Amino acid sequence: MPIDIRPVGTVVGGRGDAVDDHWGPVEATIELDGERLGPDATAGLAGFSHLEVVFLFDRVADDEITWGARHPRGRADWPEVGILAQRAKGRPNRIGVSVCELIGVDGLRLRVRGLDAVEGTPVLDVKPYMPAFGPRGPVRQPAWAEELMRDYW
């Protein structure tokens, strides 16, 4: 069954290319669509320090989609794992999710830091980050994931 999802905004500024590491200091703006959202859509958002941003990896071609397993970042020294066991952009539905710092809110413009989405990326949704929605209990991840994330932010 098809699902009709339309962007609520676009990433402006930040990086032009999807480079794997050092996203932490990258600043960008999420320009929300004023035709879809009213000026009060961001009321109260400035009270939060971080956002969860859902976006579309719109530059991933059909032939770049991974439906099974692969080595993360093509590194044969890391195990071959299924696409659902990694956060790569070549996902079946091209959906990305990122938690980033909210620097400021100016109407329908959200200034952010550490959003790992490039200039022009369609934003599907924005939610305030609330720790109560985070993990409950201990969190674990494999050693290759620790290594992968070492320089990501």
Buried (B, 14 or more C-beta within 10 A) or exposed (E): EEEEEEBBBBBEBBBEEBEEEEBEEBBBBBBBBEEEBEEEBBEEBBEBEBBBBBBBBBEBEEEEBBEEEBBBEEEEEBEEBEBEBBBBBBBEEBEBEBBBBBBEBEEBBBBBBBBBBBBEBBBBEBBBBEEEEEEEEEEEEEEBBEEBEEEEE
